[in-house]
Amino acid sequence: MTHILLVTVGGSPDPIIFAVQALRREQPEQPLEVVFICSVAPCPKPSVEQVTGEGFPCLHYLPDGRQEVGANLLVQLGISDFNPQRHLIGIPDPDDLADAFQRIRDHILQLRSNRFQERIRGDYTGGTKSMSAALAMACVQLGLDVGVVSGPRTNLEKIDQSESTRLMEIAPLHATSQLHAQLLPVLSLQNYGEAAQLVQRFLQAQAQRISVETADQAKLLQAICETLERWDQFQWEEALAAAEALPPEALPPDLLAWWQRVVQARGCMDGVPPEDGITGYELVQDLLLSAERRGRRGRYDDAVSRLYRALELLAQTYVSLELKLSPESRWERDHCFLLDGTQVTAAGDGVTALYNWLERRGDAGLGGIFKRRKGQFFRLLKARNRSLLAHGFNPLTEAEWTALQRDISYFVNEILDQPGFQQGPPPHQLPGRKLLALPVCQQLFGSETQPVLTRIGAPSVAGP
């Protein structure tokens, strides 16, 4: 197996010579290739001169403080098969982290594609800080070993004498980077159950490698995802209790406030009078958000089924709160009455019968809205009935779902816009990729490299 060592070249050649010689001693029978990462023109003092320069371009610092010049690194390391296309990565601007990262990463991928049975390692001792950081970032992202030459220091500028090479433990960093990349598409679809499983697998695989702090951060992220999954599965009270047990910064405060309103609105359907700031229709609004999440995931039949239920729940809520349903009533035929004794004859007969009953009563609220919007209403019923989840065999399209989502939202908004309704803050959708912007995710995955990653085309955390 051929070993390939990538080294960043800076002001001193000594750490590079030490790293190459150490690897040769470590693997004496295996061939070694060295790839030099150097600053090149238009950089004023390009470090490539130390690699290929004529004469004595290398300056060595001796233990007693003296300096001496030496031949270029190819001569000193006895490298006779140097191929600049393969063994040299030129960095025109050694302080441009994004550009250096892209060049190094592309070159490593090219090395991987040309041959097999190769082990690639990076050593970031030399070069500018940006060059060293770029090599380390590329190695972490691609899962390569990375090391650094260490030795005694009397200052922060350089190592006085190279004594050993240290391989860095990058497996946890690589695993964390992989976890972040895996979570992006999953959270874009707001699939919190799968996200929680990804974090759990990360914790199991890295249990012996990651720090206690990193493990705690990952466990908190897993708990957040599990809490969001509970809400997505209509386990409102359990989800709210779990959310309130999390640290205050774990979830957006507006989301927590919305959940509290939805849970209180659920109590209204059991006869509990709505508190101040609660309309009682929050459960309907949250069901619309649930339908929206399913639609975003391409599950249009599922989304429309939820819209259908939202339309029925809207009418049930309206009858319960505005027409005053008796406390002992059930939404079953012959068991549903208003406080004045009027029987809700349509109870248990389906959503169309319930709206027709409201219209026949001459109801000016929801009954009047139904009368004006019958076309939209029956479009929903027709689409829903064609669905395999109802009575038909035709899968619904994105266009059908989008139109129906909009129309049902109009129904709800018309009710809430009527005089006498005092709406609180608007409904709050569950976070998608924006979950990765929460403090715990910033601590777990880091935020310092996000501007650089954005520049080089890596996914950002924008989105739902």
Contacts in CASP RR format, 6 or more apart in sequence:
PFRMAT RR
TARGET T0000
AUTHOR 0000-0000-0000
METHOD contacts of the structure
MODEL  1
MTHILLVTVGGSPDPIIFAVQALRREQPEQPLEVVFICSVAPCPKPSVEQ
VTGEGFPCLHYLPDGRQEVGANLLVQLGISDFNPQRHLIGIPDPDDLADA
FQRIRDHILQLRSNRFQERIRGDYTGGTKSMSAALAMACVQLGLDVGVVS
GPRTNLEKIDQSESTRLMEIAPLHATSQLHAQLLPVLSLQNYGEAAQLVQ
RFLQAQAQRISVETADQAKLLQAICETLERWDQFQWEEALAAAEALPPEA
LPPDLLAWWQRVVQARGCMDGVPPEDGITGYELVQDLLLSAERRGRRGRY
DDAVSRLYRALELLAQTYVSLELKLSPESRWERDHCFLLDGTQVTAAGDG
VTALYNWLERRGDAGLGGIFKRRKGQFFRLLKARNRSLLAHGFNPLTEAE
WTALQRDISYFVNEILDQPGFQQGPPPHQLPGRKLLALPVCQQLFGSETQ
PVLTRIGAPSVAGP
1 30 0 8 1.000
1 117 0 8 1.000
1 118 0 8 1.000
1 119 0 8 1.000
2 30 0 8 1.000
2 31 0 8 1.000
2 32 0 8 1.000
2 33 0 8 1.000
2 115 0 8 1.000
2 117 0 8 1.000
2 118 0 8 1.000
2 119 0 8 1.000
3 23 0 8 1.000
3 27 0 8 1.000
3 30 0 8 1.000
3 31 0 8 1.000
3 32 0 8 1.000
3 33 0 8 1.000
3 118 0 8 1.000
3 119 0 8 1.000
3 120 0 8 1.000
3 121 0 8 1.000
4 32 0 8 1.000
4 33 0 8 1.000
4 34 0 8 1.000
4 35 0 8 1.000
4 111 0 8 1.000
4 118 0 8 1.000
4 119 0 8 1.000
4 120 0 8 1.000
4 121 0 8 1.000
5 19 0 8 1.000
5 20 0 8 1.000
5 23 0 8 1.000
5 32 0 8 1.000
5 33 0 8 1.000
5 34 0 8 1.000
5 35 0 8 1.000
5 121 0 8 1.000
5 122 0 8 1.000
5 123 0 8 1.000
6 35 0 8 1.000
6 37 0 8 1.000
6 89 0 8 1.000
6 104 0 8 1.000
6 108 0 8 1.000
6 120 0 8 1.000
6 121 0 8 1.000
6 122 0 8 1.000
6 123 0 8 1.000
6 135 0 8 1.000
7 16 0 8 1.000
7 19 0 8 1.000
7 20 0 8 1.000
7 34 0 8 1.000
7 35 0 8 1.000
7 36 0 8 1.000
7 37 0 8 1.000
7 122 0 8 1.000
7 123 0 8 1.000
7 125 0 8 1.000
7 126 0 8 1.000
8 37 0 8 1.000
8 123 0 8 1.000
8 124 0 8 1.000
8 125 0 8 1.000
8 126 0 8 1.000
8 127 0 8 1.000
8 128 0 8 1.000
8 131 0 8 1.000
8 132 0 8 1.000
8 135 0 8 1.000
9 16 0 8 1.000
9 36 0 8 1.000
9 37 0 8 1.000
9 38 0 8 1.000
9 39 0 8 1.000
9 47 0 8 1.000
9 48 0 8 1.000
9 50 0 8 1.000
9 51 0 8 1.000
9 73 0 8 1.000
9 126 0 8 1.000
9 127 0 8 1.000
10 38 0 8 1.000
10 39 0 8 1.000
10 47 0 8 1.000
10 50 0 8 1.000
10 126 0 8 1.000
10 127 0 8 1.000
10 128 0 8 1.000
10 131 0 8 1.000
11 47 0 8 1.000
11 50 0 8 1.000
11 59 0 8 1.000
11 126 0 8 1.000
11 127 0 8 1.000
12 59 0 8 1.000
12 60 0 8 1.000
12 61 0 8 1.000
12 126 0 8 1.000
12 158 0 8 1.000
13 50 0 8 1.000
13 58 0 8 1.000
13 59 0 8 1.000
13 60 0 8 1.000
13 73 0 8 1.000
13 76 0 8 1.000
14 60 0 8 1.000
14 61 0 8 1.000
14 161 0 8 1.000
14 162 0 8 1.000
15 123 0 8 1.000
15 125 0 8 1.000
15 126 0 8 1.000
15 149 0 8 1.000
15 159 0 8 1.000
15 162 0 8 1.000
16 36 0 8 1.000
16 73 0 8 1.000
16 123 0 8 1.000
16 125 0 8 1.000
16 126 0 8 1.000
17 73 0 8 1.000
17 76 0 8 1.000
17 77 0 8 1.000
17 162 0 8 1.000
18 149 0 8 1.000
18 162 0 8 1.000
18 165 0 8 1.000
19 123 0 8 1.000
19 125 0 8 1.000
19 149 0 8 1.000
19 162 0 8 1.000
19 165 0 8 1.000
20 32 0 8 1.000
20 34 0 8 1.000
20 77 0 8 1.000
21 77 0 8 1.000
22 164 0 8 1.000
22 165 0 8 1.000
23 32 0 8 1.000
23 121 0 8 1.000
23 165 0 8 1.000
24 32 0 8 1.000
33 86 0 8 1.000
33 87 0 8 1.000
34 77 0 8 1.000
34 79 0 8 1.000
34 87 0 8 1.000
35 86 0 8 1.000
35 87 0 8 1.000
35 88 0 8 1.000
35 89 0 8 1.000
35 107 0 8 1.000
35 111 0 8 1.000
36 48 0 8 1.000
36 51 0 8 1.000
36 73 0 8 1.000
36 87 0 8 1.000
36 88 0 8 1.000
36 89 0 8 1.000
37 89 0 8 1.000
37 90 0 8 1.000
37 91 0 8 1.000
37 100 0 8 1.000
37 104 0 8 1.000
37 127 0 8 1.000
37 131 0 8 1.000
37 135 0 8 1.000
38 46 0 8 1.000
38 47 0 8 1.000
38 48 0 8 1.000
38 50 0 8 1.000
38 51 0 8 1.000
38 88 0 8 1.000
38 89 0 8 1.000
38 90 0 8 1.000
38 91 0 8 1.000
39 45 0 8 1.000
39 46 0 8 1.000
39 47 0 8 1.000
39 48 0 8 1.000
39 90 0 8 1.000
39 91 0 8 1.000
39 92 0 8 1.000
39 94 0 8 1.000
39 127 0 8 1.000
39 128 0 8 1.000
39 131 0 8 1.000
40 46 0 8 1.000
40 48 0 8 1.000
40 90 0 8 1.000
40 91 0 8 1.000
40 92 0 8 1.000
41 92 0 8 1.000
42 92 0 8 1.000
43 91 0 8 1.000
43 92 0 8 1.000
43 93 0 8 1.000
43 94 0 8 1.000
47 94 0 8 1.000
47 127 0 8 1.000
48 88 0 8 1.000
48 90 0 8 1.000
49 57 0 8 1.000
49 72 0 8 1.000
50 57 0 8 1.000
50 58 0 8 1.000
50 72 0 8 1.000
50 73 0 8 1.000
51 72 0 8 1.000
51 73 0 8 1.000
51 74 0 8 1.000
51 88 0 8 1.000
52 72 0 8 1.000
52 74 0 8 1.000
52 82 0 8 1.000
52 84 0 8 1.000
52 88 0 8 1.000
53 72 0 8 1.000
54 72 0 8 1.000
55 71 0 8 1.000
55 72 0 8 1.000
56 69 0 8 1.000
56 70 0 8 1.000
56 71 0 8 1.000
57 69 0 8 1.000
57 70 0 8 1.000
57 71 0 8 1.000
57 72 0 8 1.000
58 69 0 8 1.000
58 70 0 8 1.000
58 71 0 8 1.000
58 72 0 8 1.000
58 73 0 8 1.000
58 76 0 8 1.000
59 67 0 8 1.000
59 68 0 8 1.000
59 69 0 8 1.000
59 70 0 8 1.000
60 67 0 8 1.000
60 68 0 8 1.000
60 69 0 8 1.000
60 70 0 8 1.000
61 67 0 8 1.000
61 158 0 8 1.000
61 160 0 8 1.000
62 68 0 8 1.000
63 160 0 8 1.000
63 161 0 8 1.000
70 76 0 8 1.000
73 79 0 8 1.000
74 82 0 8 1.000
79 87 0 8 1.000
86 111 0 8 1.000
89 103 0 8 1.000
89 104 0 8 1.000
89 107 0 8 1.000
90 103 0 8 1.000
91 99 0 8 1.000
91 100 0 8 1.000
91 103 0 8 1.000
91 131 0 8 1.000
92 99 0 8 1.000
93 99 0 8 1.000
93 100 0 8 1.000
94 100 0 8 1.000
94 127 0 8 1.000
94 128 0 8 1.000
94 130 0 8 1.000
94 131 0 8 1.000
95 128 0 8 1.000
95 130 0 8 1.000
96 130 0 8 1.000
97 130 0 8 1.000
97 133 0 8 1.000
97 134 0 8 1.000
97 452 0 8 1.000
98 452 0 8 1.000
98 455 0 8 1.000
98 456 0 8 1.000
100 130 0 8 1.000
100 131 0 8 1.000
100 134 0 8 1.000
100 135 0 8 1.000
101 133 0 8 1.000
101 134 0 8 1.000
101 137 0 8 1.000
101 138 0 8 1.000
101 452 0 8 1.000
101 456 0 8 1.000
102 456 0 8 1.000
103 134 0 8 1.000
104 134 0 8 1.000
104 135 0 8 1.000
104 138 0 8 1.000
105 138 0 8 1.000
105 141 0 8 1.000
105 142 0 8 1.000
108 120 0 8 1.000
108 138 0 8 1.000
108 142 0 8 1.000
108 144 0 8 1.000
109 142 0 8 1.000
111 118 0 8 1.000
111 120 0 8 1.000
112 118 0 8 1.000
112 120 0 8 1.000
119 145 0 8 1.000
120 144 0 8 1.000
120 145 0 8 1.000
121 139 0 8 1.000
121 144 0 8 1.000
121 145 0 8 1.000
121 146 0 8 1.000
121 147 0 8 1.000
122 135 0 8 1.000
122 139 0 8 1.000
122 144 0 8 1.000
122 145 0 8 1.000
122 146 0 8 1.000
122 147 0 8 1.000
123 146 0 8 1.000
123 147 0 8 1.000
123 148 0 8 1.000
123 149 0 8 1.000
123 165 0 8 1.000
124 131 0 8 1.000
124 132 0 8 1.000
124 133 0 8 1.000
124 135 0 8 1.000
124 136 0 8 1.000
124 146 0 8 1.000
124 147 0 8 1.000
124 148 0 8 1.000
125 132 0 8 1.000
125 147 0 8 1.000
125 148 0 8 1.000
125 149 0 8 1.000
125 159 0 8 1.000
126 132 0 8 1.000
135 146 0 8 1.000
136 146 0 8 1.000
136 168 0 8 1.000
137 449 0 8 1.000
138 144 0 8 1.000
139 145 0 8 1.000
139 146 0 8 1.000
139 170 0 8 1.000
140 146 0 8 1.000
140 170 0 8 1.000
140 173 0 8 1.000
140 174 0 8 1.000
140 177 0 8 1.000
141 174 0 8 1.000
141 177 0 8 1.000
143 170 0 8 1.000
143 174 0 8 1.000
144 170 0 8 1.000
145 167 0 8 1.000
145 168 0 8 1.000
145 170 0 8 1.000
146 167 0 8 1.000
146 168 0 8 1.000
146 170 0 8 1.000
147 165 0 8 1.000
147 166 0 8 1.000
147 167 0 8 1.000
147 168 0 8 1.000
148 165 0 8 1.000
148 166 0 8 1.000
148 168 0 8 1.000
149 159 0 8 1.000
149 162 0 8 1.000
149 164 0 8 1.000
149 165 0 8 1.000
149 166 0 8 1.000
150 159 0 8 1.000
150 162 0 8 1.000
150 163 0 8 1.000
150 164 0 8 1.000
150 165 0 8 1.000
150 166 0 8 1.000
151 159 0 8 1.000
151 160 0 8 1.000
151 161 0 8 1.000
151 162 0 8 1.000
151 163 0 8 1.000
151 164 0 8 1.000
152 159 0 8 1.000
152 160 0 8 1.000
152 161 0 8 1.000
152 163 0 8 1.000
153 159 0 8 1.000
153 160 0 8 1.000
154 160 0 8 1.000
169 209 0 8 1.000
171 206 0 8 1.000
171 209 0 8 1.000
172 206 0 8 1.000
172 209 0 8 1.000
172 210 0 8 1.000
172 214 0 8 1.000
175 202 0 8 1.000
175 205 0 8 1.000
175 206 0 8 1.000
175 209 0 8 1.000
175 210 0 8 1.000
176 202 0 8 1.000
176 210 0 8 1.000
176 214 0 8 1.000
176 444 0 8 1.000
176 445 0 8 1.000
177 445 0 8 1.000
179 198 0 8 1.000
179 199 0 8 1.000
179 202 0 8 1.000
179 445 0 8 1.000
180 436 0 8 1.000
180 445 0 8 1.000
181 459 0 8 1.000
182 198 0 8 1.000
183 195 0 8 1.000
183 198 0 8 1.000
183 199 0 8 1.000
183 436 0 8 1.000
184 433 0 8 1.000
184 436 0 8 1.000
184 459 0 8 1.000
184 461 0 8 1.000
186 194 0 8 1.000
186 195 0 8 1.000
186 198 0 8 1.000
187 195 0 8 1.000
187 431 0 8 1.000
187 432 0 8 1.000
187 433 0 8 1.000
187 435 0 8 1.000
187 436 0 8 1.000
188 432 0 8 1.000
188 433 0 8 1.000
188 463 0 8 1.000
188 464 0 8 1.000
189 296 0 8 1.000
189 297 0 8 1.000
190 228 0 8 1.000
190 232 0 8 1.000
190 293 0 8 1.000
190 296 0 8 1.000
190 297 0 8 1.000
190 430 0 8 1.000
190 432 0 8 1.000
190 464 0 8 1.000
191 297 0 8 1.000
192 225 0 8 1.000
192 226 0 8 1.000
192 228 0 8 1.000
192 229 0 8 1.000
192 232 0 8 1.000
192 430 0 8 1.000
193 225 0 8 1.000
193 226 0 8 1.000
193 229 0 8 1.000
195 225 0 8 1.000
196 222 0 8 1.000
196 225 0 8 1.000
196 226 0 8 1.000
196 229 0 8 1.000
199 218 0 8 1.000
199 221 0 8 1.000
199 222 0 8 1.000
199 225 0 8 1.000
200 222 0 8 1.000
202 218 0 8 1.000
203 215 0 8 1.000
203 218 0 8 1.000
203 219 0 8 1.000
203 222 0 8 1.000
207 215 0 8 1.000
210 218 0 8 1.000
214 444 0 8 1.000
217 440 0 8 1.000
217 443 0 8 1.000
217 444 0 8 1.000
218 444 0 8 1.000
220 246 0 8 1.000
220 247 0 8 1.000
220 250 0 8 1.000
220 440 0 8 1.000
221 440 0 8 1.000
221 441 0 8 1.000
221 444 0 8 1.000
223 242 0 8 1.000
223 246 0 8 1.000
223 250 0 8 1.000
224 246 0 8 1.000
224 250 0 8 1.000
224 251 0 8 1.000
224 435 0 8 1.000
224 438 0 8 1.000
224 440 0 8 1.000
225 435 0 8 1.000
226 242 0 8 1.000
227 239 0 8 1.000
227 242 0 8 1.000
227 243 0 8 1.000
227 246 0 8 1.000
227 251 0 8 1.000
228 239 0 8 1.000
228 430 0 8 1.000
228 431 0 8 1.000
228 435 0 8 1.000
230 238 0 8 1.000
230 239 0 8 1.000
230 242 0 8 1.000
231 239 0 8 1.000
231 240 0 8 1.000
231 259 0 8 1.000
231 430 0 8 1.000
232 290 0 8 1.000
232 293 0 8 1.000
232 430 0 8 1.000
234 290 0 8 1.000
236 259 0 8 1.000
236 262 0 8 1.000
236 263 0 8 1.000
236 266 0 8 1.000
237 263 0 8 1.000
237 266 0 8 1.000
239 259 0 8 1.000
240 256 0 8 1.000
240 259 0 8 1.000
240 260 0 8 1.000
240 263 0 8 1.000
243 250 0 8 1.000
243 251 0 8 1.000
243 256 0 8 1.000
243 259 0 8 1.000
244 256 0 8 1.000
249 438 0 8 1.000
249 439 0 8 1.000
249 440 0 8 1.000
250 438 0 8 1.000
250 440 0 8 1.000
251 438 0 8 1.000
252 428 0 8 1.000
252 431 0 8 1.000
252 438 0 8 1.000
254 425 0 8 1.000
254 428 0 8 1.000
255 428 0 8 1.000
255 430 0 8 1.000
255 431 0 8 1.000
257 425 0 8 1.000
257 428 0 8 1.000
258 282 0 8 1.000
258 286 0 8 1.000
258 425 0 8 1.000
258 427 0 8 1.000
258 428 0 8 1.000
261 277 0 8 1.000
261 278 0 8 1.000
261 282 0 8 1.000
261 424 0 8 1.000
262 282 0 8 1.000
262 283 0 8 1.000
262 285 0 8 1.000
262 286 0 8 1.000
264 272 0 8 1.000
264 274 0 8 1.000
264 275 0 8 1.000
264 278 0 8 1.000
264 280 0 8 1.000
264 282 0 8 1.000
265 274 0 8 1.000
265 278 0 8 1.000
265 279 0 8 1.000
265 280 0 8 1.000
265 281 0 8 1.000
265 282 0 8 1.000
265 283 0 8 1.000
266 283 0 8 1.000
268 274 0 8 1.000
268 278 0 8 1.000
268 280 0 8 1.000
268 317 0 8 1.000
268 320 0 8 1.000
268 321 0 8 1.000
269 283 0 8 1.000
269 316 0 8 1.000
269 317 0 8 1.000
269 320 0 8 1.000
271 320 0 8 1.000
271 325 0 8 1.000
271 327 0 8 1.000
274 280 0 8 1.000
274 321 0 8 1.000
277 422 0 8 1.000
277 423 0 8 1.000
277 424 0 8 1.000
279 416 0 8 1.000
279 421 0 8 1.000
279 422 0 8 1.000
279 423 0 8 1.000
279 424 0 8 1.000
280 317 0 8 1.000
280 321 0 8 1.000
281 314 0 8 1.000
281 317 0 8 1.000
281 412 0 8 1.000
281 415 0 8 1.000
281 416 0 8 1.000
282 427 0 8 1.000
283 313 0 8 1.000
283 317 0 8 1.000
284 310 0 8 1.000
284 313 0 8 1.000
284 314 0 8 1.000
284 317 0 8 1.000
284 412 0 8 1.000
285 412 0 8 1.000
285 427 0 8 1.000
286 427 0 8 1.000
287 306 0 8 1.000
287 309 0 8 1.000
287 310 0 8 1.000
287 313 0 8 1.000
288 306 0 8 1.000
288 307 0 8 1.000
288 310 0 8 1.000
288 405 0 8 1.000
288 408 0 8 1.000
288 409 0 8 1.000
288 412 0 8 1.000
288 427 0 8 1.000
289 427 0 8 1.000
289 429 0 8 1.000
289 430 0 8 1.000
290 306 0 8 1.000
291 303 0 8 1.000
291 304 0 8 1.000
291 306 0 8 1.000
291 307 0 8 1.000
291 310 0 8 1.000
291 405 0 8 1.000
291 408 0 8 1.000
292 303 0 8 1.000
292 405 0 8 1.000
292 429 0 8 1.000
293 429 0 8 1.000
293 430 0 8 1.000
294 300 0 8 1.000
294 302 0 8 1.000
294 303 0 8 1.000
294 306 0 8 1.000
295 302 0 8 1.000
295 303 0 8 1.000
295 398 0 8 1.000
295 401 0 8 1.000
295 405 0 8 1.000
296 464 0 8 1.000
298 398 0 8 1.000
300 395 0 8 1.000
300 396 0 8 1.000
300 397 0 8 1.000
300 398 0 8 1.000
300 400 0 8 1.000
300 401 0 8 1.000
301 387 0 8 1.000
301 388 0 8 1.000
301 389 0 8 1.000
301 395 0 8 1.000
301 396 0 8 1.000
302 389 0 8 1.000
303 396 0 8 1.000
303 401 0 8 1.000
303 405 0 8 1.000
304 380 0 8 1.000
304 383 0 8 1.000
304 384 0 8 1.000
304 387 0 8 1.000
304 389 0 8 1.000
304 396 0 8 1.000
304 400 0 8 1.000
304 401 0 8 1.000
304 404 0 8 1.000
305 384 0 8 1.000
305 387 0 8 1.000
305 389 0 8 1.000
305 390 0 8 1.000
307 380 0 8 1.000
307 384 0 8 1.000
307 404 0 8 1.000
307 405 0 8 1.000
307 408 0 8 1.000
308 351 0 8 1.000
308 380 0 8 1.000
308 381 0 8 1.000
308 384 0 8 1.000
308 390 0 8 1.000
310 408 0 8 1.000
310 412 0 8 1.000
311 351 0 8 1.000
311 377 0 8 1.000
311 380 0 8 1.000
311 408 0 8 1.000
311 411 0 8 1.000
312 350 0 8 1.000
312 351 0 8 1.000
312 354 0 8 1.000
314 366 0 8 1.000
314 411 0 8 1.000
314 412 0 8 1.000
314 415 0 8 1.000
315 351 0 8 1.000
315 354 0 8 1.000
315 355 0 8 1.000
315 358 0 8 1.000
315 366 0 8 1.000
316 331 0 8 1.000
316 354 0 8 1.000
318 358 0 8 1.000
318 365 0 8 1.000
318 366 0 8 1.000
318 415 0 8 1.000
319 325 0 8 1.000
319 338 0 8 1.000
319 344 0 8 1.000
319 354 0 8 1.000
319 358 0 8 1.000
322 365 0 8 1.000
322 366 0 8 1.000
323 338 0 8 1.000
323 363 0 8 1.000
324 338 0 8 1.000
324 339 0 8 1.000
324 340 0 8 1.000
325 336 0 8 1.000
325 337 0 8 1.000
325 338 0 8 1.000
325 339 0 8 1.000
325 344 0 8 1.000
326 337 0 8 1.000
326 338 0 8 1.000
326 339 0 8 1.000
326 341 0 8 1.000
329 335 0 8 1.000
329 336 0 8 1.000
329 337 0 8 1.000
329 344 0 8 1.000
329 347 0 8 1.000
330 336 0 8 1.000
330 347 0 8 1.000
331 347 0 8 1.000
331 348 0 8 1.000
332 347 0 8 1.000
332 348 0 8 1.000
333 345 0 8 1.000
333 347 0 8 1.000
333 348 0 8 1.000
333 349 0 8 1.000
334 343 0 8 1.000
335 347 0 8 1.000
336 343 0 8 1.000
336 344 0 8 1.000
336 347 0 8 1.000
336 348 0 8 1.000
337 343 0 8 1.000
337 344 0 8 1.000
338 344 0 8 1.000
344 354 0 8 1.000
344 357 0 8 1.000
345 357 0 8 1.000
346 353 0 8 1.000
346 354 0 8 1.000
346 356 0 8 1.000
346 357 0 8 1.000
347 354 0 8 1.000
348 354 0 8 1.000
351 381 0 8 1.000
352 381 0 8 1.000
355 366 0 8 1.000
355 367 0 8 1.000
355 370 0 8 1.000
355 377 0 8 1.000
358 365 0 8 1.000
358 366 0 8 1.000
358 367 0 8 1.000
358 368 0 8 1.000
358 370 0 8 1.000
359 367 0 8 1.000
359 368 0 8 1.000
359 370 0 8 1.000
359 371 0 8 1.000
361 367 0 8 1.000
362 368 0 8 1.000
365 415 0 8 1.000
365 418 0 8 1.000
366 415 0 8 1.000
369 411 0 8 1.000
369 414 0 8 1.000
369 415 0 8 1.000
370 377 0 8 1.000
373 407 0 8 1.000
373 410 0 8 1.000
373 411 0 8 1.000
376 407 0 8 1.000
376 410 0 8 1.000
376 411 0 8 1.000
377 407 0 8 1.000
377 411 0 8 1.000
379 403 0 8 1.000
379 404 0 8 1.000
379 407 0 8 1.000
380 404 0 8 1.000
380 407 0 8 1.000
380 408 0 8 1.000
383 396 0 8 1.000
383 400 0 8 1.000
383 404 0 8 1.000
384 390 0 8 1.000
385 391 0 8 1.000
385 392 0 8 1.000
386 392 0 8 1.000
386 393 0 8 1.000
386 394 0 8 1.000
386 396 0 8 1.000
387 394 0 8 1.000
387 395 0 8 1.000
387 396 0 8 1.000
388 394 0 8 1.000
388 395 0 8 1.000
415 421 0 8 1.000
416 423 0 8 1.000
429 464 0 8 1.000
431 438 0 8 1.000
431 464 0 8 1.000
432 463 0 8 1.000
432 464 0 8 1.000
433 461 0 8 1.000
433 462 0 8 1.000
433 463 0 8 1.000
433 464 0 8 1.000
434 461 0 8 1.000
434 462 0 8 1.000
434 463 0 8 1.000
434 464 0 8 1.000
435 441 0 8 1.000
436 445 0 8 1.000
436 461 0 8 1.000
437 461 0 8 1.000
450 460 0 8 1.000
450 461 0 8 1.000
453 460 0 8 1.000
454 460 0 8 1.000
END
